[in-house]
């Protein structure tokens, strides 16, 4: 059987137990505070990042992993694998896919690497990495894994709200929701990731109504195979939301995850989201 390694990046927000259970390698993106650079979830946690954000006079910036870091990762995995599938945050939200492709070309003579654009982020990406690992464990070839992820990409639905659109607007990641920014900065609009970019979903005015909107979003899915609640700085809200979603999927199967510093820098404190994946067949 071909030994296929699965690689993703830190915007997948995979809780360590899930990452380790499926043997997924995570390459970190970067957070920049002026001249200081921190590796996402390696050298700075979300809580540390948010504390620093409150003290900072200017907003931090983020950057994708370098092709060199990807190349180093691929070369290390080549020692005990025959191929690699590397699945990453939407190319419309980050240059991570481009970096991975440059590294793929650099190791072409050593190990074949298949790079997949998830067209998603957070656990929408995390669930795809898990799916890739399950398919690899079942003996599927890299091309088959990539093909299945591409076919199923639209089945991974992401909805979220931020306490303010200011961070998304300043970070340039607001996509087709840009038209909301001027008039709705003080509201709690629901947003979703569609075809790899952030787009409007529903206008809401309060946090409570936004949370109800996330539940309605999940309830509207015809099939649910995987379900996650993600938060930035509000674990209690995330736990309560997961409990309310227990009617759709047993509570022990709902993954509660914290957004990492890179995604946190774009949505800001207080953000909350739901990721739903349709049922899958091996």
C-alpha positions in Angstrom: 0.0 0.0 0.0 1.3 3.5 -0.9 2.1 5.4 2.3 0.4 8.8 1.8 1.2 11.7 4.2 -1.5 14.4 4.8 -0.4 18.0 5.3 -2.5 21.0 6.1 -1.9 24.4 7.5 -2.6 26.1 10.9 -5.8 27.8 9.6 -7.4 24.4 9.7 -7.8 25.0 13.5 -7.5 21.2 14.2 -7.5 20.5 17.9 -4.3 18.6 18.7 -6.0 15.3 19.6 -7.7 15.2 16.2 -4.5 16.1 14.4 -2.6 13.5 16.2 -5.2 10.8 15.8 -5.2 11.1 12.1 -1.4 11.7 11.7 -1.9 15.1 10.0 1.1 17.4 9.6 0.4 21.1 10.2 2.5 23.8 8.6 2.0 27.2 10.5 1.2 30.5 8.9 2.7 33.7 10.4 1.5 36.6 12.5 3.4 39.9 12.3 3.5 42.5 15.0 5.8 45.1 13.4 9.2 43.5 13.0 8.3 40.5 15.2 7.1 37.3 13.5 5.3 34.5 15.3 4.4 31.1 14.0 0.6 30.6 14.2 -0.3 28.3 17.2 3.4 27.4 17.6 5.0 30.5 19.0 1.8 32.3 20.0 -1.6 31.1 21.1 -4.9 32.7 20.4 -5.3 34.0 23.9 -1.7 35.4 23.9 -2.4 37.0 20.5 -5.7 38.6 21.6 -4.0 40.0 24.8 -1.3 41.5 22.6 -3.9 42.8 20.1 -5.6 44.8 22.8 -2.3 46.5 23.6 -1.2 47.1 20.1 -1.7 50.5 18.5 -1.7 49.0 15.0 -3.3 45.9 13.6 -1.0 42.9 13.1 -0.6 41.4 9.6 -0.4 37.8 8.5 1.5 35.8 5.9 1.6 32.4 4.4 4.3 29.8 5.1 7.3 30.2 3.0 8.0 27.7 0.1 11.1 26.8 2.0 9.2 25.7 5.1 6.9 23.6 2.9 9.9 22.1 1.2 11.5 21.3 4.5 8.3 19.6 5.6 7.9 17.6 2.4 11.5 16.4 2.5 11.1 15.2 6.1 8.0 13.3 5.2 9.7 11.7 2.2 11.8 9.7 4.6 8.9 7.4 5.5 6.1 8.1 2.9 5.7 7.5 -0.8 3.5 10.5 -1.6 1.9 13.6 0.0 -1.5 15.2 -0.2 -1.3 18.8 1.0 -4.7 20.5 1.5 -4.9 24.2 2.4 -6.9 27.3 3.1 -8.7 28.9 0.1 -6.3 30.5 -2.4 -8.8 33.5 -2.4 -8.0 34.1 1.2 -4.2 33.3 1.4 -1.1 32.6 -0.7 -0.6 29.3 1.2 -1.6 27.2 -1.8 0.9 29.0 -4.0 3.7 28.4 -1.5 2.9 24.7 -1.3 2.9 24.4 -5.1 6.4 26.0 -5.3 7.6 23.5 -2.7 5.9 20.7 -4.6 7.9 21.6 -7.7 11.2 21.8 -5.7 10.8 18.2 -4.4 9.4 16.7 -7.6 12.3 14.3 -8.0 12.1 13.2 -4.4 8.4 12.6 -3.7 5.2 13.4 -5.5 3.1 16.0 -3.8 -0.6 16.8 -4.7 -1.7 20.2 -3.5 -5.4 20.8 -2.9 -7.2 24.1 -2.6 -9.9 23.4 0.0 -11.9 26.6 -1.0 -12.5 26.9 2.7 -10.9 27.7 6.1 -11.0 26.8 9.8 -12.7 23.5 10.4 -14.0 23.6 6.8 -10.4 22.9 5.9 -9.8 20.8 9.0 -12.6 18.4 8.1 -11.2 18.1 4.6 -7.8 17.2 6.0 -9.4 14.5 8.2 -11.3 13.2 5.2 -8.0 13.0 3.2 -6.4 11.1 6.1 -9.2 8.6 6.3 -9.1 8.0 2.5 -5.3 7.6 2.7 -5.7 5.1 5.5 -8.2 3.2 3.4 -5.6 2.8 0.6 -6.8 5.5 -1.8 -4.2 6.9 -4.2 -3.3 10.6 -3.9 -5.0 11.5 -7.2 -8.2 9.8 -5.9 -8.0 11.6 -2.6 -7.6 15.0 -4.4 -10.5 14.2 -6.7 -12.8 13.2 -3.9 -12.0 16.4 -2.0 -12.7 18.5 -5.1 -16.0 16.8 -5.7 -17.1 17.2 -2.0 -15.7 20.8 -1.6 -19.2 22.4 -1.7 -20.4 20.0 1.0 -18.2 21.8 3.6 -20.3 24.8 4.7 -18.9 27.5 6.9 -21.0 30.3 8.5 -19.8 32.8 11.1 -20.2 36.2 12.5 -17.8 38.8 13.9 -18.5 41.3 16.6 -17.3 43.9 14.0 -16.4 43.7 10.4 -13.5 46.1 11.0 -10.9 43.3 11.1 -12.1 41.6 8.0 -12.3 45.0 6.2 -8.8 46.1 7.2 -7.3 42.7 6.5 -8.7 42.7 2.9 -10.4 39.3 3.4 -14.0 40.4 3.3 -14.6 39.3 -0.4 -18.0 40.0 -1.8 -19.2 41.1 1.7 -17.2 44.3 1.2 -20.4 46.2 0.5 -21.6 45.5 4.0 -18.7 47.1 5.7 -19.6 50.8 5.6 -23.2 50.5 6.8 -23.0 47.4 9.1 -19.8 47.8 11.2 -21.9 48.1 14.3 -24.2 45.1 13.5 -23.5 41.3 13.6 -24.0 40.1 10.0 -23.8 36.4 9.4 -21.1 35.6 6.7 -20.2 32.4 5.0 -17.4 31.1 2.8 -18.7 30.3 -0.7 -16.4 29.3 -3.6 -13.5 30.1 -1.4 -14.4 33.7 -0.4 -16.3 35.5 2.3 -19.8 36.5 1.3 -22.9 37.9 3.1 -25.4 35.4 4.4 -27.9 37.2 6.7 -28.1 40.6 8.3 -28.5 40.4 12.1 -28.5 43.1 14.7 -27.6 41.4 18.0 -25.3 38.6 19.1 -28.2 36.5 20.3 -29.9 36.8 16.9 -26.6 35.9 15.2 -26.2 32.8 17.3 -29.8 31.8 16.4 -28.9 32.4 12.8 -26.0 29.9 13.0 -28.3 27.3 14.4 -30.8 27.9 11.6 -27.9 27.6 9.1 -27.0 24.2 10.5 -30.6 23.0 10.6 -31.0 23.9 6.9 -28.4 21.3 5.9 -30.1 18.2 4.5 -27.4 15.8 5.7 -24.8 16.2 8.5 -21.8 13.9 8.8 -19.5 16.3 10.7 -20.2 19.4 12.7 -18.0 21.9 14.4 -18.4 25.1 16.5 -15.5 27.5 16.4 -14.8 30.5 18.5 -12.1 33.1 19.0 -12.4 34.3 22.6 -15.7 32.9 23.9 -15.5 29.2 24.9 -18.6 29.4 27.0 -20.7 30.7 24.1 -19.2 27.9 21.9 -20.1 25.2 24.4 -23.7 26.5 24.7 -24.0 26.6 21.0 -22.7 23.1 20.7 -25.2 21.9 23.2 -28.0 23.5 21.2 -26.8 21.8 18.1 -26.9 18.4 19.9 -30.3 17.9 18.3 -28.6 17.5 14.9 -25.6 15.4 15.8 -24.7 13.7 19.1 -22.8 16.1 21.3 -19.7 13.9 21.6 -19.3 14.1 17.8 -19.4 17.9 17.7 -15.9 19.4 17.5 -15.4 22.6 19.4 -12.3 24.4 18.3 -10.6 27.8 18.9 -9.7 29.9 15.9 -5.9 30.3 15.7 -4.1 33.7 15.8 -4.1 34.1 12.0 -7.8 33.7 11.5 -8.4 35.5 14.8 -6.6 38.5 13.4 -9.1 38.8 10.6 -12.3 38.2 12.6 -11.4 39.8 15.9 -12.5 38.9 19.4 -16.0 37.5 19.9 -16.3 35.7 16.6 -18.3 32.5 16.5 -19.0 30.1 13.7 -20.5 26.8 12.6 -19.0 24.3 10.1 -21.2 21.6 8.7 -20.1 18.8 6.4 -22.5 16.4 4.6 -22.3 12.7 5.2 -19.5 11.0 3.4 -18.8 7.6 1.8 -15.4 6.0 1.7 
